[in-house]
Amino acid sequence: MPNVMGAGRPARRCAALVAALLLALVSFGAGAPGTAAARGAPAPAADAAWAASALPAPTGALPVGVRTAHLRDTSRRDPWNPGRYRELALSLWYPALPSRAPRASYVTARESALILRFHRVEGVPADLLGRIRVHARTAPPPLPAPARGLPLVLLSPGFALPRSSLTGLAEELASRGYAVAAVDHAYEAPAISHPDGRVTGCLACRRHPEGARVAATRAADLRFVRERLLRSPGAVGLPRFDPSRVAVVGHSMGGAAAFEALRTDAGFAAAANLDGTVHTGGRSPVDRPFLLLGAGKHGRPGADPTWQRAWRDLTGPRRWLSVRGAGHLSFTDYARLLERTGTAGEEVTLGAADAGRITRELVVAFLDERLRRYGPRLDTAARQDPEVLTHGR
């Protein structure tokens, strides 16, 4: 599977990959052309399979809650819709007290329908993506925070991917004591819901913007989210966060944004890029911890020159790891969908369950090492799995 965040036109490439994924769901959820399911009637067997589809359970000891929030940055006009200020939708996962609150939804039925429509997928139930079961509960009381506050991790998804595509990683981190805020960057995903009932689409997808502009815009988003959450945690119903322990982790374009956020904002203590082309750099060194974690192609010299350039910019603690047999979406929830539809790609030989486990273990180890000072966790975790290769030493 190609790295869709290659240099040049990230919107077109990422949208094409997501479309390929969702179109593959037709064969899984709608039957062959000409069947009742393909004409619009859902296939009962597929319905049952999707009803049973669930993300892997988090392995931490703590129950997980999730809330949503919407922030408005009145200091910036939106680059994709200049008539409005920049608006950001968040999902906030956190360690919670035990609760019988209802399970959260992966996406709403309306969001699922709009995502499918955006990618021209027909013949499947409109709420298909909303049937994926998650483990977090909706807005239970948070677990009291330690005196210094909770460590906070911001998540930035790939271009044209919703913030929900990183739900499995978010739930894992929250079950281990982190607060997690996943950001839907305005007009960069097919369906973003707002409190006033609006559901905005991907205006940026029509513009085919350069990657450097998207990464810089997202870095400003992440800085704004960090500042607002640190200043007013009670406004989102959570206890205080520790301002010295804030990290950002991004997939694809989100990984490029993570690099740019760490490079330009001293308020982030560490960052990780999950298989994203790096669109910025070279203007100032990055002296805080950074993790490059990529698919199998990132283990081949010269496969992505932007990683070599980024590596030279990193003057602080740095790690470059690749996962043999992984593809671009192996670091997201969508790896399981690709595997179930048989469309992961010939170069993807690592099973989705293993890819998800490795991603969670390595990201947790990196953050435990850098935010919690638990000792050299990342190298130990990397050595434990033969599919993980270390580069750049």
C-alpha positions in Angstrom: 0.0 0.0 0.0 1.5 3.3 -0.9 2.3 6.1 1.5 -0.4 8.5 0.5 1.3 11.5 2.1 4.0 11.7 -0.6 5.3 15.0 -1.7 3.0 17.2 -3.6 -0.7 16.6 -3.5 -1.7 14.9 -0.2 -5.4 15.3 -0.6 -5.7 13.5 -3.9 -3.6 10.6 -2.8 -5.1 10.1 0.6 -8.6 10.3 -0.7 -7.8 7.7 -3.3 -6.5 5.3 -0.7 -9.5 5.7 1.6 -11.8 5.3 -1.4 -10.1 2.0 -2.3 -10.7 0.9 1.3 -14.4 1.8 1.4 -15.1 0.5 -2.1 -13.7 -2.8 -0.9 -16.5 -2.9 1.8 -19.0 -3.4 -1.0 -17.8 -6.9 -1.6 -17.8 -7.5 2.2 -21.1 -5.8 3.0 -23.2 -5.8 -0.2 -22.7 -9.0 -2.2 -21.9 -9.3 -5.9 -23.2 -6.9 -8.5 -26.8 -7.7 -9.3 -27.7 -9.1 -5.9 -30.3 -7.5 -3.7 -27.6 -6.2 -1.5 -25.7 -4.6 -4.3 -28.9 -2.8 -5.4 -29.2 -1.3 -1.9 -30.7 -4.0 0.4 -28.1 -4.9 3.1 -26.9 -8.5 3.2 -28.0 -10.2 6.4 -24.7 -12.1 6.8 -22.7 -8.9 6.4 -25.0 -7.1 8.8 -24.3 -9.8 11.4 -20.6 -9.6 10.8 -20.5 -5.8 11.2 -22.6 -6.0 14.3 -19.9 -8.2 15.8 -17.0 -6.1 14.6 -15.2 -4.5 17.5 -11.9 -2.8 18.1 -9.3 -4.7 20.2 -9.9 -4.3 23.9 -7.4 -1.9 25.6 -4.9 -3.8 27.8 -4.5 -1.2 30.5 -6.1 -1.6 34.0 -8.2 1.6 33.9 -11.8 2.0 32.6 -12.0 4.4 29.7 -14.4 7.3 29.1 -14.8 9.6 26.2 -16.3 13.1 25.7 -16.5 15.4 22.7 -15.6 19.1 22.5 -15.6 21.8 19.9 -13.1 24.7 20.0 -13.1 27.9 17.9 -9.9 29.9 17.3 -11.0 33.5 16.7 -7.4 34.5 16.0 -7.3 32.6 12.7 -9.5 32.4 9.6 -9.9 29.0 8.1 -7.6 28.5 5.1 -10.0 26.2 3.4 -13.1 28.3 4.2 -11.9 31.9 4.8 -15.4 33.1 5.7 -15.2 31.3 9.0 -12.8 31.2 12.0 -10.9 27.9 12.5 -13.1 25.3 14.3 -11.9 22.0 15.7 -13.8 19.0 16.8 -12.2 16.8 19.5 -12.8 13.4 21.0 -11.3 13.2 24.5 -10.5 9.8 26.0 -9.5 9.6 29.7 -9.1 7.2 32.7 -12.6 7.0 34.2 -14.3 5.7 37.3 -16.2 2.4 36.8 -19.5 3.2 35.2 -22.5 1.8 33.5 -22.7 4.7 31.1 -23.6 3.7 27.6 -20.9 2.6 25.2 -19.6 5.3 22.9 -20.1 5.2 19.1 -17.3 4.8 16.6 -19.0 7.4 14.4 -22.6 8.6 14.2 -24.9 7.1 11.6 -24.9 10.4 9.7 -21.1 10.6 9.7 -21.0 7.1 8.4 -23.4 7.9 5.6 -21.5 11.0 4.6 -18.1 9.2 4.6 -19.5 6.5 2.4 -21.1 9.0 0.1 -17.9 11.1 -0.2 -16.1 8.0 -1.4 -19.0 7.0 -3.7 -19.6 3.7 -1.9 -23.1 2.4 -2.7 -25.0 -0.8 -1.9 -24.0 -1.0 1.8 -26.0 0.1 4.9 -25.5 3.8 5.4 -24.6 3.3 9.1 -21.9 0.7 8.2 -19.0 2.4 9.9 -21.1 3.3 12.9 -21.6 -0.4 13.7 -18.0 -0.9 14.8 -18.0 -1.4 18.6 -15.7 0.5 20.9 -14.8 0.0 24.6 -15.0 3.5 26.0 -18.1 4.7 27.7 -19.8 8.0 27.1 -18.9 10.7 29.6 -18.5 8.8 32.9 -16.8 10.7 35.8 -13.1 10.9 35.3 -10.7 9.2 37.7 -9.1 11.8 40.0 -5.9 13.1 38.4 -2.5 12.9 40.2 -1.4 16.1 41.9 0.8 17.1 39.0 -2.0 16.5 36.5 -2.6 14.0 33.7 -0.1 13.5 30.9 -1.8 14.6 27.7 -1.5 13.2 24.2 -2.9 14.9 21.1 -3.7 12.7 18.1 -3.8 14.0 14.5 -5.2 11.7 11.8 -4.3 11.3 8.1 -5.7 13.7 5.5 -9.3 12.8 4.6 -9.4 10.4 7.5 -11.6 11.1 10.5 -10.2 11.3 14.0 -12.1 8.1 14.8 -9.5 6.2 12.7 -7.2 6.3 15.7 -9.7 5.2 18.3 -8.0 1.9 19.2 -4.7 3.7 20.0 -6.6 6.4 22.0 -8.5 3.8 24.1 -5.2 1.9 24.8 -3.5 5.1 26.0 -6.4 6.1 28.2 -6.5 2.7 29.8 -2.9 3.3 30.8 -3.5 6.6 32.5 -3.1 9.2 29.7 -5.6 11.8 28.6 -6.0 11.7 24.8 -7.4 14.4 22.5 -7.9 13.4 18.9 -8.4 16.4 16.6 -10.6 16.6 13.5 -9.0 19.4 11.6 -11.7 21.6 10.0 -12.6 20.8 6.4 -10.0 18.0 6.1 -12.3 15.1 6.7 -15.5 14.0 4.9 -17.8 14.4 7.9 -17.2 16.5 11.0 -20.2 17.2 13.3 -20.7 20.5 15.1 -22.9 21.4 18.1 -25.2 23.6 16.0 -26.1 20.6 13.8 -23.8 21.3 10.9 -21.8 18.5 9.5 -18.9 19.9 7.4 -17.1 18.1 4.6 -13.7 18.1 3.1 -13.3 21.4 1.4 -9.6 21.1 1.4 -9.9 17.9 -0.6 -11.1 20.0 -3.5 -8.2 22.4 -3.3 -5.4 19.7 -3.4 -3.2 21.8 -1.1 0.5 21.3 -0.8 1.6 19.2 2.1 3.7 21.9 3.8 0.7 24.2 4.0 -1.5 21.5 5.5 1.2 20.5 8.0 1.7 24.1 9.1 -2.0 24.7 9.5 -2.4 21.5 11.6 0.6 22.4 13.8 -1.2 25.7 14.6 -4.4 23.7 15.4 -2.4 21.5 17.7 -0.8 24.4 19.5 -4.3 26.0 20.0 -5.8 22.8 21.3 -2.9 22.3 23.8 -3.2 25.9 25.1 -7.0 25.7 25.5 -7.0 22.3 27.3 -4.2 23.4 29.6 -6.0 26.6 30.4 -9.5 25.3 30.9 -9.6 21.5 31.5 -12.9 21.9 33.4 -14.6 23.2 30.3 -14.3 19.8 28.7 -15.2 18.0 32.0 -11.7 16.7 32.8 -9.2 17.2 35.6 -6.1 19.3 35.1 -3.3 18.3 32.8 0.4 18.5 33.4 1.8 21.2 31.1 5.3 19.6 31.1 3.9 16.3 29.8 2.1 17.0 26.5 2.9 15.0 23.4 1.5 14.8 19.9 1.2 11.6 17.8 0.0 11.7 14.2 -0.6 9.3 11.4 0.3 10.2 7.7 -0.4 13.9 7.4 -0.9 13.9 11.1 2.6 12.6 11.5 3.9 15.5 9.4 1.9 17.9 11.6 3.5 16.3 14.7 6.9 17.0 13.4 6.1 20.6 12.6 4.3 21.1 16.0 7.4 19.8 17.8 9.7 21.9 15.7 7.8 25.2 16.2 6.3 24.9 19.7 8.4 24.4 22.8 5.2 23.4 24.7 5.3 19.9 23.3 7.6 17.5 25.2 7.7 14.8 22.5 6.1 13.7 19.3 5.7 10.6 17.0 5.1 10.3 13.3 3.3 7.1 12.2 4.2 6.6 8.5 3.8 10.2 7.4 5.9 12.0 4.8 7.6 15.0 6.5 6.7 18.1 4.5 8.6 20.7 6.5 11.9 21.1 8.2 15.4 22.2 7.6 14.9 25.7 9.2 15.6 24.8 12.8 16.7 21.7 14.7 14.3 19.6 16.8 15.8 19.1 20.2 13.1 17.1 22.0 12.3 13.4 21.7 10.9 12.2 18.3 9.8 8.8 17.0 9.6 7.9 13.4 7.6 4.7 13.1 6.9 3.5 9.6 5.6 0.7 7.4 8.0 -1.8 5.8 9.0 0.5 3.0 10.6 2.8 5.6 13.1 0.1 6.3 14.5 0.5 2.8 17.2 3.1 2.3 16.0 6.0 0.2 12.4 4.9 0.1 11.3 8.3 1.6 14.0 11.0 1.4 11.9 13.2 3.7 12.7 10.8 6.6 16.4 11.2 5.9 16.1 15.0 6.0 13.9 14.9 9.1 16.5 12.6 10.8 19.2 15.1 10.3 17.0 17.8 11.8 16.5 15.8 15.0 19.2 16.8 17.6 17.4 15.4 20.6 16.6 11.8 21.5 15.4 10.1 18.3 14.3 6.7 17.1 13.6 5.4 13.6 11.7 2.1 13.6 10.0 0.3 10.7 7.6 -2.7 11.0 8.2 -5.4 8.5 5.1 -6.4 6.5 3.1 -3.3 7.6 1.4 -0.9 5.2 0.3 2.7 5.5 -3.0 2.0 7.2 -1.6 -0.7 9.5 -1.2 2.0 12.2 -4.9 2.8 12.2 -8.2 1.0 13.0 -8.7 0.6 9.2 -6.1 -2.2 9.0 -8.7 -4.6 10.3 -11.2 -3.6 7.7 -8.6 -4.0 4.9 -7.7 -7.4 6.2 -11.4 -8.6 6.4 -12.0 -7.5 2.8 -8.7 -8.9 1.5 -7.6 -5.6 0.1 -4.6 -4.8 2.3 -2.2 -5.1 -0.6 0.5 -7.6 -1.6 3.2 -5.8 0.3 1.2 -6.0 3.6 2.0 -9.4 5.1 1.6 -8.5 8.7 -1.8 -9.4 10.2 -3.9 -6.5 11.4 -4.0 -7.8 14.9 -0.2 -7.9 15.1 0.1 -4.5 13.5 -2.3 -2.9 15.9 -0.6 -4.6 18.9 2.9 -3.5 17.8 1.7 0.1 17.2 0.1 0.3 20.6 3.1 -1.2 22.4 5.7 1.0 20.7 3.7 4.2 21.1 3.0 3.5 24.7 6.6 2.5 25.4 7.8 5.8 23.7 5.4 7.9 25.8 6.1 6.1 29.0 9.8 6.6 28.5 9.6 10.3 27.5 6.6 11.6 29.5 6.6 9.4 32.6 10.4 8.8 32.8 9.9 5.0 33.3 13.3 4.2 31.8 14.4 2.8 28.4 11.0 1.3 27.4 11.1 1.8 23.7 14.2 -0.1 22.8 13.1 -3.0 25.0 9.7 -3.1 23.3 11.3 -2.9 19.8 13.7 -5.8 20.6 10.8 -8.0 21.7 9.2 -8.3 18.2 11.2 -9.6 15.3 9.1 -7.6 12.8 10.4 -4.3 14.3 13.6 -3.0 12.7 15.7 -0.2 14.0 17.4 2.3 11.7 19.5 5.5 11.8 21.8 4.7 14.6 
